[in-house]
Amino acid sequence: MLTGGRTGNLAAAYLGSYGLEPVVREVKNGVATVDFAADNRSTLASAVHLPIVSYAKRSQEPIDAAVNRLRRSGPLSPTRQSFRWTEQIPMKSGRRR
């Protein structure tokens, strides 16, 4: 994030970890129609984790709570992103080895 996307993947850095739910709606004529739903929640604390402390969950939780109390609304407040899309994915057919 600090490099504005010049290094790494800015979208992946912002999203971090997210929930993804794929649902196969239909398989017809060798093509699977799959609906995807992704959900991501972000807080100010997720942006300012200290590299070492953030791996110790018990140490990080009180810090996160204090940081998140600083911005409950407006800029830098918690956000949620939801994405939904459908893909048609050709299925390979062939012999197994």
C-alpha positions, 0 to 999 in steps of 0.5 A: 500500500505504501508504494501506491501499487508500484510494487506488489498488487495494490488490490490484493494489499487492500483486500487482504483476506476475504471470504469467497463463496463459489456456487456451481449453478449449472453444468451443461454441454461441457460448460459449468456456470459458476456464481461467485460471491466475495466479501471483505471487511477492512478497518483502520487497524488492518492497515496499520498492523505492526509487522512483528506484533500482528503475528501475536493475536493476543498482543494485537487485539487490544491495539486493534480495538484502540486504533479502531475506536479512533475512526468509527465513521468518515474517512478511515472508518470500517468499510465493507466490499462485496463482489458478485459475478458469474463465470462460464468455465469450460470443463476439460474432458479426456482420459485420466492417466 
